[in-house]
Amino acid sequence: MITKVADRDTRPGKKEDSSSKKFRTLTNAIRFCTWTVGADVTKPEYKFYWRTYMTGMLIFMFMLCTGYTVYVDVVINADWVALLQTCCQSGAGIQGGTKFLCVLFYRK
């Protein structure tokens, strides 16, 4: 879906797509991604359903498992390098969780 926006047909007789069609294609791709994780708040009749709860649960489990990894490596194994590795990975999880919660709670 997204590749349709980037592809350009350069044949001599081919008309170029209008900007509104490209924008609609890009918007549809974004809506598909938000629908997949259960956060398609652009729909007027949006409400929570199983995908929304599943995404929130997976983000929470990621953070919980990251905390456990830090505990095992730093406290039990005394390996401080693992702290740096988990900090690099947890940044994406914190950012994803923050965006997810902001979209759900401040969707007006």
Backbone hydrogen bonds in HBPLUS format (Angstrom, degrees):
<---DONOR---> <-ACCEPTOR-->    atom                        ^
c    i                          cat <-CA-CA->   ^        H-A-AA   ^      H-
h    n   atom  resd res      DA  || num        DHA   H-A  angle D-A-AA Bond
n    s   type  num  typ     dist DA aas  dist angle  dist       angle   num
A0004-LYS N   A0001-MET O   3.30 MM   3  5.55 144.6  2.44  99.8 108.9     1
A0005-VAL N   A0002-ILE O   3.09 MM   3  5.58 139.6  2.26 109.4 119.1     2
A0007-ASP N   A0003-THR O   2.91 MM   4  6.02 150.0  2.01 151.1 158.8     3
A0014-LYS N   A0011-ARG O   3.24 MM   3  5.40 159.7  2.28 110.3 116.4     4
A0022-LYS N   A0018-SER O   3.19 MM   4  6.53 156.7  2.24 148.5 154.5     5
A0023-PHE N   A0019-SER O   2.87 MM   4  6.10 157.7  1.92 149.0 155.7     6
A0024-ARG N   A0020-SER O   2.91 MM   4  6.04 155.0  1.97 141.4 148.0     7
A0025-THR N   A0021-LYS O   2.98 MM   4  6.19 153.8  2.05 144.0 150.8     8
A0026-LEU N   A0022-LYS O   2.98 MM   4  6.23 159.3  2.02 149.0 154.3     9
A0027-THR N   A0023-PHE O   2.83 MM   4  6.03 159.0  1.88 150.2 156.7    10
A0028-ASN N   A0024-ARG O   2.87 MM   4  6.02 155.9  1.93 146.0 152.4    11
A0029-ALA N   A0025-THR O   3.05 MM   4  6.28 147.7  2.16 141.1 149.7    12
A0030-ILE N   A0026-LEU O   3.02 MM   4  6.33 155.9  2.08 148.7 154.9    13
A0031-ARG N   A0027-THR O   2.87 MM   4  6.10 159.0  1.92 149.6 155.9    14
A0032-PHE N   A0028-ASN O   2.93 MM   4  6.08 146.6  2.04 140.2 148.8    15
A0033-CYS N   A0029-ALA O   3.12 MM   4  6.41 156.3  2.18 144.3 149.7    16
A0034-THR N   A0030-ILE O   2.97 MM   4  6.27 160.4  2.01 152.3 157.6    17
A0035-TRP N   A0031-ARG O   2.83 MM   4  5.90 147.2  1.94 141.8 151.3    18
A0036-THR N   A0032-PHE O   2.97 MM   4  6.15 147.0  2.08 143.0 151.4    19
A0039-ALA N   A0034-THR O   2.82 MM   5  5.10 158.5  1.87 159.5 155.4    20
A0038-GLY N   A0035-TRP O   3.16 MM   3  4.91 148.8  2.26  94.9 104.2    21
A0041-VAL N   A0039-ALA O   2.89 MM   2  5.59 126.1  2.19 110.5  94.3    22
A0046-TYR N   A0043-LYS O   3.31 MM   3  5.28 141.4  2.47 118.1 113.5    23
A0052-THR N   A0049-TYR O   2.94 MM   3  5.51 125.9  2.24 117.4 130.8    24
A0053-TYR N   A0049-TYR O   3.26 MM   4  6.58 160.5  2.30 155.7 161.3    25
A0054-MET N   A0050-TRP O   2.91 MM   4  6.01 154.2  1.98 144.9 152.7    26
A0055-THR N   A0051-ARG O   2.95 MM   4  6.06 158.7  1.99 146.2 150.9    27
A0056-GLY N   A0052-THR O   3.08 MM   4  6.32 165.7  2.10 150.5 154.3    28
A0057-MET N   A0053-TYR O   2.91 MM   4  6.05 155.1  1.98 145.1 152.4    29
A0058-LEU N   A0054-MET O   2.92 MM   4  6.12 155.2  1.99 147.0 153.5    30
A0059-ILE N   A0055-THR O   3.02 MM   4  6.26 157.3  2.07 150.7 156.3    31
A0060-PHE N   A0056-GLY O   3.00 MM   4  6.19 161.2  2.04 146.7 152.1    32
A0061-MET N   A0057-MET O   2.84 MM   4  6.05 158.8  1.88 149.4 155.5    33
A0062-PHE N   A0058-LEU O   2.93 MM   4  6.07 149.6  2.02 141.5 149.6    34
A0063-MET N   A0059-ILE O   3.09 MM   4  6.39 160.1  2.13 149.5 153.7    35
A0064-LEU N   A0060-PHE O   2.94 MM   4  6.16 156.1  2.00 148.5 155.9    36
A0065-CYS N   A0061-MET O   2.88 MM   4  6.00 164.0  1.90 149.3 153.3    37
A0066-THR N   A0062-PHE O   2.93 MM   4  6.07 148.4  2.04 143.3 152.4    38
A0067-GLY N   A0063-MET O   3.01 MM   4  6.23 156.9  2.07 145.4 150.8    39
A0068-TYR N   A0064-LEU O   3.04 MM   4  6.34 152.8  2.11 145.1 152.7    40
A0069-THR N   A0065-CYS O   2.93 MM   4  6.12 151.4  2.01 143.0 150.6    41
A0070-VAL N   A0066-THR O   3.03 MM   4  6.33 157.5  2.08 149.7 155.0    42
A0071-TYR N   A0067-GLY O   3.01 MM   4  6.24 159.8  2.05 146.3 151.9    43
A0072-VAL N   A0068-TYR O   2.93 MM   4  6.17 169.4  1.94 155.5 157.2    44
A0073-ASP N   A0069-THR O   2.99 MM   4  6.09 171.2  1.99 152.5 155.4    45
A0074-VAL N   A0070-VAL O   2.90 MM   4  5.77 163.4  1.93 150.3 155.5    46
A0075-VAL N   A0071-TYR O   2.95 MM   4  5.40 142.9  2.09 134.7 146.0    47
A0077-ASN N   A0072-VAL O   3.01 MM   5  6.37 153.6  2.08 157.0 165.4    48
A0079-ASP N   A0073-ASP O   2.74 MM   6  5.34 174.9  1.74 155.3 153.8    49
A0083-LEU N   A0080-TRP O   3.20 MM   3  5.32 137.9  2.38  97.6 108.6    50
A0084-LEU N   A0081-VAL O   3.10 MM   3  5.39 124.2  2.43 103.0 115.5    51
A0085-GLN N   A0081-VAL O   3.20 MM   4  6.60 156.1  2.26 147.4 154.2    52
A0086-THR N   A0082-ALA O   2.93 MM   4  6.11 162.0  1.96 150.5 154.5    53
A0087-CYS N   A0083-LEU O   3.02 MM   4  6.12 146.2  2.14 139.9 149.2    54
A0088-CYS N   A0084-LEU O   3.15 MM   4  6.38 150.3  2.24 143.9 150.5    55
A0089-GLN N   A0085-GLN O   3.30 MM   4  6.63 152.6  2.38 142.9 149.5    56
A0090-SER N   A0086-THR O   2.80 MM   4  5.86 156.5  1.85 149.0 156.1    57
A0094-ILE N   A0090-SER O   2.85 MM   4  6.05 160.4  1.89 155.0 159.3    58
A0095-GLN N   A0091-GLY O   3.01 MM   4  6.12 160.9  2.05 144.1 149.7    59
A0096-GLY N   A0092-ALA O   2.91 MM   4  6.02 160.7  1.95 145.2 150.9    60
A0097-GLY N   A0093-GLY O   2.90 MM   4  6.00 159.8  1.94 145.7 151.5    61
A0098-THR N   A0094-ILE O   2.92 MM   4  6.02 158.1  1.97 147.2 153.2    62
A0099-LYS N   A0095-GLN O   3.00 MM   4  6.17 165.4  2.03 150.1 153.9    63
A0100-PHE N   A0096-GLY O   2.96 MM   4  6.04 158.6  2.00 145.0 151.6    64
A0101-LEU N   A0097-GLY O   2.96 MM   4  6.12 164.2  1.98 148.7 152.5    65
A0102-CYS N   A0098-THR O   2.92 MM   4  6.05 161.3  1.96 150.0 155.6    66
A0103-VAL N   A0099-LYS O   2.97 MM   4  6.07 159.3  2.01 148.9 154.1    67
A0104-LEU N   A0100-PHE O   3.12 MM   4  6.30 153.3  2.19 142.5 149.9    68
A0105-PHE N   A0101-LEU O   2.89 MM   4  5.98 161.3  1.93 154.2 158.7    69
A0106-TYR N   A0102-CYS O   2.95 MM   4  5.52 153.4  2.02 139.2 146.1    70
